Amino acid sequence: MLSQKLSIPKGTRDFDPETVTKRNYIIQSIKTIFEKYGFQPIETPSMENLSVLTGKYGEEGEQLIFKILNSGDFVKEISLSDFELGYKKITQSISEKALRYDLTVPFARYVVMHKNQIIFPFRRYQIQPVWRADRPQKGRYREFYQCDADVIGTESLICEAEIIWMINEAMEQLGIKNHSIKINNRKILSSIVERIGMPGKETDFCVAIDKLEKTGIDSVISELKSKGFTDLAIASLFPILEIKGTPAEKLVALKKQLEKSETGSKGILEIETVLQYVEAGSATISNLEFDLTLARGLHYYTGCIFEIKANDISIGSIGGGGRYDNLTGVFGEPGLSGVGISFGIDRIFDVMQELNLFPQQFKNFATLLICCMDKSSENFCLKLLYHLRKSGINSEMYPDIVKIKKQLEYADRKKIPYALIVGTDEIQSGLLTLKNMQTGVQLRLCESELVKKINDELSHQQI
Amino acid sequence: MLSQKLSIPKGTRDFDPETVTKRNYIIQSIKTIFEKYGFQPIETPSMENLSVLTGKYGEEGEQLIFKILNSGDFVKEISLSDFELGYKKITQSISEKALRYDLTVPFARYVVMHKNQIIFPFRRYQIQPVWRADRPQKGRYREFYQCDADVIGTESLICEAEIIWMINEAMEQLGIKNHSIKINNRKILSSIVERIGMPGKETDFCVAIDKLEKTGIDSVISELKSKGFTDLAIASLFPILEIKGTPAEKLVALKKQLEKSETGSKGILEIETVLQYVEAGSATISNLEFDLTLARGLHYYTGCIFEIKANDISIGSIGGGGRYDNLTGVFGEPGLSGVGISFGIDRIFDVMQELNLFPQQFKNFATLLICCMDKSSENFCLKLLYHLRKSGINSEMYPDIVKIKKQLEYADRKKIPYALIVGTDEIQSGLLTLKNMQTGVQLRLCESELVKKINDELSHQQI
């Protein structure tokens, strides 16, 4: 196979060292925050049995699941009559496993399978790739990471408050200062649907209203109409959606609108309690918005829902989540309430890249390159190399004896901040040449000063 | 679906928080060493185009590749005449992607595809899962991690020496003190095959001799016979394999045996140079063995080969690698020499588990649980919780108001080392109760002393 024909599957990516390092920086930052909040990591297999995944993502989602061909001679399992029934029928005969589509269903499966070992309320986080056979486009991939934290087994709204703190801390840590944390409650949305005289149409309403910011009011109205919402219903929606102000002001106005609805009052109380808990711990979180148009597409939410937006970049939400009352019911374990948050690593990456928020130097890359000038200096260089690494300085030695220009170019392209030039002359004089690759400044110093010099300079530079 | 029917695909695993944490401890330790040696991370997609993977793993390996069913109506692609040609023919029509089988072939593909961006010699590491449809058994899984570091684009034997240093440092870091690092050279094995009069039979020889330790000499002899090795050839093998002593002593004896072979002499010189480089940097590595029976199964090795063994546990090798002269040739890019090492995370895990080498307390788990005793203390507890986390102490608050016994049991089962008991009485007196969950000792202290107290105690305890 010739190199020009080489490719990777569409919608997938190779990550070079700098990109991996930046992605790991995001993942590590969020992981550290999850752990600070007492969440513990689990991992589940990339493959799940198809029976675990089917029926969980709707008709559309299900088409996007990557199925794995059974090993061995799968043809024996197909009868010709299957052909008349089409490819879906045949899939059942030749595939019994698939790549996970998200982390939520595997988590529910995990909770039910291991319920006797799990300590409830179970605070778990999970950061693993998922796969979707979606049409690839900018910012949408067929393999991407999800980064989820959930508490399952308690109805306490303290968990919602903690999620808001976590989001705030993550954004602060990553430097995404101008962001909004939106909160709403599915019970409020339900009661609005009732209030405008369209009970039972909650899902259609949420799916339509969720697109308000993206597609505009006219498009939402025509979608609602197409789903059977009357003109009167739509007209009576506006006074509610147009409520403005701080979260507290909005709550006052909304209470009047929904005072007759038990569900609505419960939703409002939940939001009030969460806001009160948030403020009990920390100062007011100024970028927290109570947004009545926030709906989140997923069907399983039943209480508070969240979404995170980076305001300087038009990229949609960079994370979201909410409370669900019955995630594990589908696996025969009803009555477990939980709440979770999911960060979108790929979008956060794009935001940080565009806003130039990544550190320029990475601790995990080499700090120093030993440029060995002649064969007879190799042993000296190797001893030095071994010593530098023992002293905690990430170091390399150029492995071949080539011209200094080539070695310095290597250091430069790999963003190694220091080069140490060592040849027979240097060894005899006892003075090695340390070159700062950024400033070009060269220093002559003896071996014993080297480690201290680098550590001193680094403490001012690296992040 | 009922919970009792839930399962995961055979050969795959769910990892609970403690297991994930221990596995990450291994991965993080090795990663830190890779980075200290100037290796940089890359990541490749889980899926590769089938054309990249086929023809690389031999007939047997190829059967173990997990293929992914094409999306959409794949049946349209099958003609009935395909059926007569069997499932392999049909696979070509309905699958064009597969899960990676190892990290080596994707790495070669990566190097060729990105050769214009890569800085050679390219020092990369890659730690990702791979999938094989192997028959599952103890210690063998269908999804498992590989953890590889390679330098490609130089023939310098300094890289071999660095790999030996890295292995030694990794074993030291993980606490696997009683281990052996075995080294041999494919050129020596080639010349032995020539010497005993069986030129061209190198692969058969390596495959057979590689099993010596596992299956014993009789089994190896009968395998060699079945591959056409004469009695005379086998008899003349023994004096060579029986050479004993330190690496230096063995080299002297072997030189006599292979002095007429150019390849053999080159292999011996390579080993000598590597050993000299190893010692130039560090003191002699006492557990380095020159093992003439080490062969490594893989076909692509051409120079030095390595293997790591944990001597206290009978589990096979926990890592290995070697030099290859033409990994990328198959993708149209010949002439790139490289050398690599691969650590077996799963086996290292088993060794450490069996030898009890894991730390007992993990920094990333919660350190303290706030036990809130009554509703009216919630706000106080939340403020304290927020403050503790800001001070860098991983903390949780039990989210519901339940009996203290239940809250302490939760702390105990989650191995949280401290519980802080807070109720109306405590808040009024200003003295909170801090309980050490291991010793049972309870302390009464005021809020301002809390952070200092925990930090002081932790610095003695945690790893």
Interface residues (C-beta under 8 A of the other chain):
Chain A: M1 L2 S3 L6 S7 I8 P9 T12 R13 D14 F15 D16 P17 V20 T21 N24 E35 K36 Y37 G38 Q40 P41 I42 E43 T44 P45 S46 M47 E48 N49 S51 V52 Q63 L64 F66 K67 I68 L69 S71 G72 D73 F74 V75 K76 F83 G86 Y87 I90 T91 I94 S95 K97 L99 R109 Y110 V112 M113 H114 K115 Q117 I119 P121 R123 R124 P129 W131 A133 R142 E143 V151 T154 E155 S156 I158 C159 A161 W165 Y277 A280 G281 S282 V330 F331 G332 E333 N364 F365 A366 L369 E378 N379 L382 K383 L385 Y386 R389 G392 N394 S395 E396 M397 P399 D400 Y410 R413 K414 I416
Chain B: M1 L2 S3 Q4 L6 S7 I8 P9 T12 R13 D14 F15 D16 P17 V20 T21 N24 E35 K36 Y37 G38 Q40 P41 I42 E43 T44 P45 S46 M47 E48 N49 S51 V52 Q63 L64 F66 K67 I68 L69 S71 G72 D73 F74 V75 K76 F83 G86 Y87 I90 T91 I94 S95 K97 L99 R109 Y110 V112 M113 H114 K115 Q117 I119 P121 R123 R124 P129 W131 A133 R142 E143 V151 T154 E155 S156 I158 C159 A161 W165 Y277 A280 G281 S282 V330 F331 G332 E333 N364 F365 A366 L369 E378 N379 L382 K383 L385 Y386 R389 G392 N394 S395 E396 M397 P399 D400 Y410 R413 K414 I416
